[in-house]
């Protein structure tokens, strides 16, 4: 059985962008990499607008499969993707790291959330392809 690389999607609160990325990673690339999300702080629950829109668009109930986690709650990972923190991004040991520079849609319109969800979807597919063609070597 092939051992899949582990990818952590990281932002400070682990409640919106990183949770969306974990859900879409599991949905779009589960045969290419394992998806995790985490942050330096946790929230009581995942951002409800993100939960609603990911459910509407993909039929994924993030509240059933995910919860807000600290960096220490996930296994050692190979790849770290930061979401684009406006403050100091959390760090986590890894073999490869990149930042996606995504704005936090929290408190904004559904259209802003959908733009971020679509960008995460696109980025997940690009990451999947780059891992599959060994552009990202781990």
Buried (B, 14 or more C-beta within 10 A) or exposed (E): EEEBBBBBBBBBBBBBBBBBBBBBBBBBBEEBBBBBBBBBEBBEEBBEBBBEBBBEBBEBEBEEEBBBBEBEBBEEBBBBBBBBBEEEBBEBEBEBBEEBEBBBBBEEEEEBBBBBBEBBBEBBEEBBEBBEEEEBEB
